[in-house]
Amino acid sequence: MGSFKSFEELACWKESRILRNYVKDEIIPQLPNSEKFGLISQIRRSSRSIGNNIAEGFGRFNYQENIQFCRMARGSLNETLDHVIIALDENYIAEEKLNNFRELHNKTLKILNGYIKYLKDAKLKEGLHQ
């Protein structure tokens, strides 16, 4: 699928890694220990799921399955945003942390949507050549 040899070359995966590390380094340390099995667990899982789904979709070698995994990644991206909003609402983080996260979210979403469009176009093109 395309000229990429590994999911690690994908801009959307690279950006999801930056976002995941921001959550790990800047958001989770602000959360109280009482949230260890609640919000911390959920935000860690959803932020990891973004890149996990991009990687799994890449490994499927099928446009439609890859698109579906990218849609799941997009869902996890939005779920992570909701968790960060909850952290703000619970007064665990400052508004600045949410705003910084939102910038990463929006950039990742834009790149991921572009990759989904690329996959859809490639699927159509392949269908025309069969």
C-alpha positions as a printed NumPy array, in Angstrom:
array([[  0.   ,   0.   ,   0.   ],
       [  1.838,   3.025,  -1.221],
       [  5.563,   3.461,  -0.83 ],
       [  5.615,   3.256,   2.975],
       [  7.582,   0.347,   4.421],
       [  6.42 ,   0.825,   8.013],
       [  3.616,   2.528,   9.883],
       [  6.388,   4.48 ,  11.633],
       [  6.807,   6.498,   8.428],
       [  3.195,   7.728,   8.48 ],
       [  2.752,  11.37 ,   9.499],
       [ -0.47 ,  10.506,  11.35 ],
       [  1.306,   7.842,  13.435],
       [  4.201,  10.21 ,  14.18 ],
       [  1.772,  12.896,  15.32 ],
       [ -0.19 ,  10.4  ,  17.434],
       [  3.086,   9.506,  19.161],
       [  3.721,  13.167,  20.004],
       [  0.186,  13.441,  21.379],
       [  0.538,  10.227,  23.402],
       [  3.792,  11.457,  24.928],
       [  2.198,  14.807,  25.796],
       [ -0.542,  12.94 ,  27.665],
       [  2.068,  10.803,  29.46 ],
       [  4.382,  13.678,  30.353],
       [  2.062,  16.662,  30.821],
       [ -1.437,  15.439,  31.674],
       [ -1.142,  12.19 ,  33.645],
       [  1.356,  13.586,  36.203],
       [ -1.215,  16.277,  37.065],
       [ -3.898,  13.712,  37.922],
       [ -4.325,  12.557,  41.515],
       [ -3.544,   8.998,  42.629],
       [ -7.236,   8.553,  43.413],
       [ -7.76 ,   8.5  ,  39.61 ],
       [ -5.218,   5.701,  39.055],
       [ -7.892,   3.144,  38.134],
       [-10.277,   5.708,  36.66 ],
       [ -9.285,   8.654,  34.535],
       [ -5.553,   7.823,  34.43 ],
       [ -6.235,   4.324,  33.143],
       [ -8.784,   5.562,  30.601],
       [ -6.692,   8.414,  29.217],
       [ -3.59 ,   6.223,  29.005],
       [ -5.539,   3.531,  27.142],
       [ -7.279,   5.906,  24.703],
       [ -4.121,   7.9  ,  23.906],
       [ -2.219,   4.679,  23.183],
       [ -5.075,   3.34 ,  21.088],
       [ -4.686,   6.095,  18.489],
       [ -1.278,   4.936,  17.262],
       [ -2.105,   1.283,  17.916],
       [ -5.039,   1.442,  15.508],
       [ -3.052,   3.285,  12.839],
       [ -0.33 ,   0.616,  13.09 ],
       [ -2.791,  -2.277,  13.003],
       [ -4.627,  -0.85 ,  10.014],
       [ -1.351,  -0.395,   8.152],
       [ -0.562,  -4.069,   8.702],
       [ -3.82 ,  -5.263,   7.158],
       [ -2.767,  -4.596,   3.53 ],
       [ -6.388,  -3.928,   2.641],
       [ -7.65 ,  -0.423,   1.997],
       [-11.071,  -0.87 ,   3.571],
       [ -9.734,  -2.495,   6.733],
       [ -7.022,   0.165,   7.011],
       [ -9.667,   2.889,   6.692],
       [-11.753,   1.225,   9.403],
       [ -8.815,   1.104,  11.82 ],
       [ -8.067,   4.765,  11.066],
       [-11.672,   5.578,  11.933],
       [-11.206,   3.774,  15.245],
       [ -8.024,   5.803,  15.783],
       [-10.068,   8.946,  15.156],
       [-12.585,   7.787,  17.745],
       [ -9.804,   7.205,  20.282],
       [ -8.386,  10.637,  19.487],
       [-11.722,  12.259,  20.326],
       [-12.135,  10.069,  23.402],
       [ -8.749,  11.286,  24.635],
       [ -9.843,  14.897,  24.129],
       [-12.923,  14.206,  26.235],
       [-10.739,  12.751,  29.011],
       [ -8.564,  15.874,  28.983],
       [-11.697,  18.047,  29.173],
       [-12.799,  15.977,  32.177],
       [ -9.392,  16.578,  33.777],
       [ -9.964,  20.313,  33.339],
       [-13.532,  20.119,  34.677],
       [-12.283,  18.266,  37.754],
       [ -9.665,  21.008,  38.284],
       [ -6.792,  18.559,  37.823],
       [ -5.176,  20.528,  34.976],
       [ -4.966,  24.165,  33.938],
       [ -6.736,  25.529,  30.869],
       [ -3.328,  25.972,  29.217],
       [ -2.76 ,  22.187,  29.286],
       [ -6.12 ,  21.648,  27.579],
       [ -5.335,  24.299,  24.967],
       [ -1.934,  22.738,  24.246],
       [ -3.552,  19.317,  23.992],
       [ -6.28 ,  20.683,  21.716],
       [ -3.61 ,  21.965,  19.297],
       [ -2.039,  18.496,  19.163],
       [ -5.495,  16.931,  18.79 ],
       [ -6.461,  19.202,  15.897],
       [ -3.168,  18.657,  14.082],
       [ -3.389,  14.884,  14.526],
       [ -7.025,  14.881,  13.381],
       [ -6.207,  16.886,  10.254],
       [ -3.342,  14.563,   9.291],
       [ -5.383,  11.438,  10.076],
       [ -8.319,  12.681,   7.988],
       [ -5.886,  13.338,   5.136],
       [ -4.565,   9.79 ,   5.397],
       [ -8.11 ,   8.393,   5.363],
       [ -8.84 ,  10.43 ,   2.223],
       [ -5.625,   9.136,   0.632],
       [ -6.68 ,   5.547,   1.398],
       [-10.188,   6.097,   0.008],
       [ -8.769,   7.608,  -3.194],
       [ -6.244,   4.769,  -3.548],
       [ -9.023,   2.202,  -3.048],
       [-11.097,   3.862,  -5.792],
       [ -8.12 ,   4.033,  -8.126],
       [ -7.327,   0.364,  -7.544],
       [-10.955,  -0.548,  -8.192],
       [-10.829,   1.204, -11.576],
       [ -7.764,  -0.785, -12.637],
       [ -9.258,  -4.204, -11.94 ]])
